[in-house]
Amino acid sequence: MYALKPQLHERHRQHKRGTMRTMALDITSRCNMNCPKCYAETFRDVPEIDIDILAKTFDEAFAMGVFHYIIQGGEVLEARDRLESVLKSCHPDATYLNVVSNGWHMTADTIAWLKHLQVDKITISLDSGIEAEHDAGRLPGSYRRAIRAVDQILAAGLFVGVSTVVTHQSLYSEGFQQIHAYTKRKRVRLEVQVAEPVGKWDGRKDILITPEDASFIKELYRTTPRLPNGDVAVKRDIFDTEKDYCPAATEFMSITAAGELLPCNFLQFSLGNIKDKTLTEMRNAILPNPWFTDDHPYCIIGENHKFIDQYVTAYVDAPKPLNAYEVFGLSHSSAPFQEKI
């Protein structure tokens, strides 16, 4: 679909660093699995924000420059009607739409339906390249369904991503090595998400990657042969061609299924609800905080122990999301923030 979206190409070209480009949206907290590492455990069984409110928010996000949506859950295919409404209302002609799924409900017919709704990419979650390891944390048969989904997405002509979470312990494992080998063989992108001490891993530091681990992932990024379209084959959300940086709040934000705006889906600090405040007002509140700049060449919640100790472990077991204004001492003023151009 990407090639058929000239407005998207132009919006991408016009993007300036430090301005909004990506919005992650949890369309539902419902899920058919119960993964032991789930970051979204925090948001299970929350009331879902009204679609009409979301549609107004999409209009504002579009005006702010957002051209990329990551549509996730829960499991998105547990809420098909809601998914369709979201995809139709987030300016699909001019935005890059990436739907994330565990693959359980993904069929050729479902993929054709998503393609009709102008989805550009489907990302399938894979915990291990070893079938038994993957299934142990999800459902029996889930590995084969995920692998089948990748083949069907490729056959439909859409972009494919394989997303995996790595810990300090799993990064060098046979399971991860087999995922890397599989994505190289299939010539699809491997999306590496480093472990974060949130959700079911709330406050855990033993699973965090080290600087050496980060260098290992960066070497995979540099050395893995590029995809047929020229894109890199191994990616982290902080990687950039010029300088790596955490994009939270500056270029990337997240909306929960209940409508809470977060600096990132892993940074579970609410700036308010989209039914009550504008995106601009909430984003402006956090941008003056020095943690939310493009000066951090790492994931602040996955790699910076000072941030984790002060803002995560200090609040272990507290109800999430936390109030960002209280935690960071933010002003409720909606005065505009001067972007760095």
ABEGO torsion letter per residue (X at the ends): XAAABAAAAAAAAABBBGBBABBBBBABABBABBBAABAAAAABGBBBBBAAAAAAAAAAAAAAGBABBBBBOEBAAABAAAAAAAAAAAGAAABBBBBBBAGAABBAAAAAAAAAAGBABBBBBBABABAAAAAAABBBGAAAAAAAAAAAAAAAGBBBBBBBBBBAAAAABAAAAAAAAAAAAAGBBBBBBBBBBBEAABGBAAABBBAAAAAAAAAAAAABBBBAAGBBABBBAABBAABBBBABGAABBBBBAAGBBBABAABBBBAEBAAABBAAAAAAAAAABAABBAABABBAAAABAAAAAAAAAAABGBBOBBBAAAAAGBBABABBBBBBX
